[in-house]
Amino acid sequence: VDLDAAVRALAELATTPTLYRQFVKMHAVPELCALLAHDNADISIAVVDLLDDLTSPDNAQEDPRGMQLLIDALSTNAVPALLVSIFDRLDEFNSEEDAAGVHRVLSVFENLAELDPSLCLPIAQQTNLVEWLLKRLRFRRFDENKLYAVEILSIFLQSA
């Protein structure tokens, strides 16, 4: 519970993008990466929520250089691959929380693509994101995440 609360407390950082440079300089991104792979999926999803807030394109306007440093650190620390690995740990069809987690992961990918479209090709080549999106589209069930998966696939195809 304490770890989850600590991660959620970092959400305040997203309200002050001018601190992103210091956040990266303190080597906090590798620590977040370790938490993305945490055994407890709730902790991983809390980190995904934080990453979604931190990478909001609206935050880039306040400190573009700080945002680019954050994006570079996320990329260097294999965050896209870690995000894709979370899909396998979630049961979005039997849990609303897991479905919301999938949605937030997709949102982080959308943010990354909007902030730095040049990341789309490396992400597509170095992770299983495209494969997961195509697999997700095969399910007959239509829901919000299927629609979002189509949107993310479209963004990545257009950018690559």
C-alpha distance (Angstrom), angle and dihedral (degrees) to the residues before:
residue distance angle dihedral
V1 . . .
D2 3.81 . .
L3 3.81 92.9 .
D4 3.78 91.9 49.6
A5 3.81 90.4 49.4
A6 3.81 91.2 48.0
V7 3.80 91.7 52.4
R8 3.79 91.5 47.1
A9 3.82 90.0 49.9
L10 3.81 88.2 60.3
A11 3.81 87.3 66.3
E12 3.79 86.2 86.9
L13 3.79 86.8 70.5
A14 3.80 89.3 68.3
T15 3.79 89.0 63.3
T16 3.82 90.6 59.5
P17 3.82 109.9 46.8
T18 3.80 90.3 171.9
L19 3.83 86.0 75.6
Y20 3.82 93.7 58.9
R21 3.80 91.9 91.5
Q22 3.80 91.0 55.9
F23 3.82 90.9 43.9
V24 3.80 90.1 56.2
K25 3.80 92.9 41.8
M26 3.83 89.5 54.8
H27 3.83 89.1 57.9
A28 3.80 91.5 -119.9
V29 3.81 94.1 143.0
P30 3.84 94.7 71.1
E31 3.81 88.2 51.7
L32 3.79 90.1 53.5
C33 3.80 88.7 49.6
A34 3.78 90.5 56.2
L35 3.79 89.2 51.9
L36 3.81 91.8 50.6
A37 3.80 86.5 64.0
H38 3.83 93.6 45.2
D39 3.82 116.0 137.5
N40 3.79 90.5 -124.3
A41 3.81 107.3 75.9
D42 3.82 89.9 -156.2
I43 3.81 89.4 64.0
S44 3.80 90.8 48.1
I45 3.79 91.0 50.3
A46 3.81 91.1 48.4
V47 3.82 87.8 56.0
V48 3.81 90.2 47.3
D49 3.81 88.9 52.4
L50 3.80 89.2 51.3
L51 3.81 92.3 48.2
D52 3.79 90.4 48.9
D53 3.80 90.3 53.7
L54 3.80 94.1 43.3
T55 3.80 93.8 49.6
S56 3.77 95.8 47.6
P57 3.81 105.8 136.6
D58 3.80 89.0 -133.2
N59 3.81 88.4 68.2
A60 3.80 92.4 57.9
Q61 3.79 91.4 69.2
E62 3.79 92.7 63.7
D63 3.82 96.4 51.9
P64 3.83 113.4 2.3
R65 3.81 93.5 177.2
G66 3.80 92.7 50.4
M67 3.80 90.2 49.8
Q68 3.80 91.5 50.1
L69 3.81 90.4 50.8
L70 3.80 89.0 51.9
I71 3.82 92.6 47.8
D72 3.81 90.6 48.5
A73 3.81 91.0 49.9
L74 3.81 91.6 49.0
S75 3.78 90.8 50.1
T76 3.81 93.9 45.4
N77 3.80 90.6 51.2
A78 3.82 93.8 52.3
V79 3.79 94.9 -113.7
P80 3.83 93.0 153.9
A81 3.82 91.2 57.7
L82 3.80 90.9 45.6
L83 3.80 90.2 50.5
V84 3.80 91.5 52.4
S85 3.80 90.2 50.4
I86 3.80 89.6 58.7
F87 3.80 90.9 65.6
D88 3.81 89.9 69.0
R89 3.80 91.1 54.5
L90 3.78 96.0 53.1
D91 3.80 128.2 80.5
E92 3.78 99.2 -156.2
F93 3.81 94.7 171.6
N94 3.81 95.0 58.2
S95 3.79 102.2 32.7
E96 3.78 129.3 52.9
E97 3.82 89.6 -157.7
D98 3.80 91.1 54.3
A99 3.81 91.3 46.3
A100 3.81 88.7 52.5
G101 3.81 88.6 48.6
V102 3.81 91.4 53.9
H103 3.79 88.8 49.8
R104 3.80 91.8 52.2
V105 3.82 91.8 49.1
L106 3.80 89.0 52.6
S107 3.79 88.8 48.4
V108 3.81 91.2 55.6
F109 3.81 89.3 53.0
E110 3.80 90.0 49.7
N111 3.80 90.3 50.5
L112 3.80 92.6 49.3
A113 3.81 91.2 49.3
E114 3.79 91.6 50.0
L115 3.80 94.9 45.3
D116 3.79 96.0 45.2
P117 3.81 115.1 9.2
S118 3.81 89.8 -176.8
L119 3.82 87.6 72.9
C120 3.80 92.8 65.6
L121 3.79 96.5 79.7
P122 3.83 95.9 46.8
I123 3.80 90.8 45.5
A124 3.81 90.3 50.1
Q125 3.80 91.8 47.3
Q126 3.80 99.5 40.9
T127 3.80 101.8 40.1
N128 3.78 137.8 43.8
L129 3.81 92.6 -115.6
V130 3.80 96.7 116.7
E131 3.80 91.2 45.7
W132 3.80 90.5 50.0
L133 3.81 91.9 48.2
L134 3.81 91.8 50.3
K135 3.80 90.9 46.7
R136 3.81 90.2 49.0
L137 3.81 90.5 52.7
R138 3.81 91.3 56.9
F139 3.80 92.4 68.3
R140 3.77 110.6 102.0
R141 3.76 91.8 -142.9
F142 3.81 111.7 97.5
D143 3.76 116.6 -149.9
E144 3.78 142.1 139.9
N145 3.80 93.3 -79.3
K146 3.79 92.8 52.2
L147 3.79 89.6 52.8
Y148 3.81 90.3 47.4
A149 3.82 90.6 48.8
V150 3.82 89.0 55.6
E151 3.79 89.9 50.1
I152 3.82 93.5 49.4
L153 3.80 91.5 46.9
S154 3.80 89.6 50.9
I155 3.81 92.2 49.8
F156 3.79 92.4 49.6
L157 3.79 93.8 46.0
Q158 3.79 91.7 49.9
S159 3.81 92.6 46.9
A160 3.78 96.0 44.9
